């Protein structure tokens, strides 16, 4: 579960992590450290790690390691998105094709109660409610969370029950 409500001037944001190339556990550790180093931002919790099959991708790909990270941040959504993209780039993320395998993927799922639709950012994340690899770790962190305009996370889980996902532990555990 995530910590108490954010301090005044901060909002709770949720970031999805995914990776299926290289060493995903190390990438997850590095992503948490990079997020914690952002200005006016604190990592307050993270979910367990989950292994899931790629969703909606053509051809064969390795399974993904997925998790969700909760942040308290004073960064506005566009600034946080820019920071996530910079962390991906430093983590070796390339974007040759859509849905290609990746060393790191960070998606801004929620930023407080913000509802936003710009050419570069949609909040809540437009496919959040369709992906077990997002909903399961999000429900672990915040089971009572209500996604603005979509519904309660716990009520969305049955809609993704057919997607393969399993909780895993780090090789170091």
NORWO-V796889 format. One record per residue. N is the residue number from 1. RES is the residue in one small letter. D_FIRST is the distance of its C-alpha to the first C-alpha in Angstrom with 1 decimal. Layout:
N/RES/D_FIRST ; N/RES/D_FIRST
This chain:
1/x/0.0 ; 2/x/3.7 ; 3/x/6.6 ; 4/x/9.3 ; 5/x/11.7 ; 6/x/13.7 ; 7/x/17.1 ; 8/x/20.2 ; 9/x/21.5 ; 10/x/18.3 ; 11/x/16.2 ; 12/x/12.8 ; 13/x/13.8 ; 14/x/12.5 ; 15/x/14.8 ; 16/x/15.6 ; 17/x/17.2 ; 18/x/20.0 ; 19/x/23.0 ; 20/x/25.7 ; 21/x/28.4 ; 22/x/29.0 ; 23/x/26.2 ; 24/x/22.9 ; 25/x/20.9 ; 26/x/22.8 ; 27/x/22.4 ; 28/x/18.6 ; 29/x/18.9 ; 30/x/21.4 ; 31/x/19.5 ; 32/x/16.6 ; 33/x/19.4 ; 34/x/21.3 ; 35/x/18.5 ; 36/x/17.9 ; 37/x/21.7 ; 38/x/22.0 ; 39/x/23.5 ; 40/x/21.6 ; 41/x/18.3 ; 42/x/15.4 ; 43/x/12.8 ; 44/x/9.6 ; 45/x/7.3 ; 46/x/8.5 ; 47/x/8.3 ; 48/x/10.9 ; 49/x/14.3 ; 50/x/16.3 ; 51/x/20.0 ; 52/x/21.5 ; 53/x/25.1 ; 54/x/26.2 ; 55/x/26.4 ; 56/x/29.6 ; 57/x/31.3 ; 58/x/34.9 ; 59/x/36.1 ; 60/x/34.4 ; 61/x/31.4 ; 62/x/29.2 ; 63/x/25.8 ; 64/x/22.9 ; 65/x/19.9 ; 66/x/17.0 ; 67/x/13.4 ; 68/x/11.5 ; 69/x/11.0 ; 70/x/9.6 ; 71/x/12.4 ; 72/x/13.9 ; 73/x/17.5 ; 74/x/20.9 ; 75/x/22.4 ; 76/x/23.7 ; 77/x/22.8 ; 78/x/26.1 ; 79/x/25.8 ; 80/x/22.3 ; 81/x/23.7 ; 82/x/26.7 ; 83/x/24.6 ; 84/x/22.7 ; 85/x/26.2 ; 86/x/27.6 ; 87/x/24.9 ; 88/x/25.7 ; 89/x/29.4 ; 90/x/29.0 ; 91/x/27.2 ; 92/x/30.3 ; 93/x/29.3 ; 94/x/32.4 ; 95/x/33.0 ; 96/x/36.3 ; 97/x/35.3 ; 98/x/32.6 ; 99/x/30.1 ; 100/x/31.6 ; 101/x/29.8 ; 102/x/27.9 ; 103/x/26.9 ; 104/x/23.9 ; 105/x/22.7 ; 106/x/20.3 ; 107/x/19.9 ; 108/x/18.6 ; 109/x/16.8 ; 110/x/16.1 ; 111/x/17.2 ; 112/x/16.2 ; 113/x/18.4 ; 114/x/21.1 ; 115/x/23.4 ; 116/x/25.7 ; 117/x/28.4 ; 118/x/30.5 ; 119/x/32.5 ; 120/x/29.9 ; 121/x/26.5 ; 122/x/25.1 ; 123/x/22.0 ; 124/x/20.0 ; 125/x/20.7 ; 126/x/23.6 ; 127/x/22.6 ; 128/x/18.8 ; 129/x/19.3 ; 130/x/21.8 ; 131/x/19.9 ; 132/x/18.0 ; 133/x/17.1 ; 134/x/15.2 ; 135/x/13.9 ; 136/x/12.6 ; 137/x/10.3 ; 138/x/9.4 ; 139/x/8.8 ; 140/x/6.5 ; 141/x/4.2 ; 142/x/5.6 ; 143/x/7.8 ; 144/x/9.9 ; 145/x/10.6 ; 146/x/14.4 ; 147/x/16.2 ; 148/x/19.3 ; 149/x/22.4 ; 150/x/20.9 ; 151/x/18.7 ; 152/x/15.4 ; 153/x/13.5 ; 154/x/13.7 ; 155/x/17.4 ; 156/x/17.9 ; 157/x/16.9 ; 158/x/20.3 ; 159/x/22.2 ; 160/x/21.1 ; 161/x/21.4 ; 162/x/24.6 ; 163/x/23.2 ; 164/x/23.1 ; 165/x/19.8 ; 166/x/18.7 ; 167/x/16.0 ; 168/x/17.8 ; 169/x/17.8 ; 170/x/19.5 ; 171/x/23.1 ; 172/x/22.6 ; 173/x/20.2
